[in-house]
Amino acid sequence: MQLAGRRCVASSTSLEPLRHNLGLAGLLDLFDPHVFSASQVARGKPSPDVFLFAADEMQAQPRRCLVLEDSVPGVQAARAAGMTVAGFTGAAHDKAQMRERLLAAGAVAVVDRYQDWPGEVARLGAA
């Protein structure tokens, strides 16, 4: 996958397993060294702490951040951080139901496949 611009991961998963999982998925090189975990902050999602920590580490203004999130607490956390968030249903068993839940939580869009993310980034960035 090709993603232009700065990017990071801000996850609820503990840092070591997160890095391991990203490696297994072939995604660690895409994000390393910008991999952040809720284990590095006081409160996990739906608190915005991990997203605000990631933005600070990336020297980015939260209002200029775009988040791809696959959970309702994650969407809530990104919104609470003042970030634009899109939902991701790729791993969901019931994509239609998850799409509705993510949108109801505040996602501005939902993508079903990682391959669709760069196009959605371009669309949301132009909005």
Protein Blocks (a to p, Z undefined) as FASTA:
>chain_A
ZZedjdddddfbdfklmmmmmmmnopmmmmoccbcdfklpmbdcfbfklmmmmmmmnopa
fklpccddfbfklmmmmmmnopacdddfklpmblmlmmmmmmmnopabdcfbfklmmmmm
mmmmmZZ
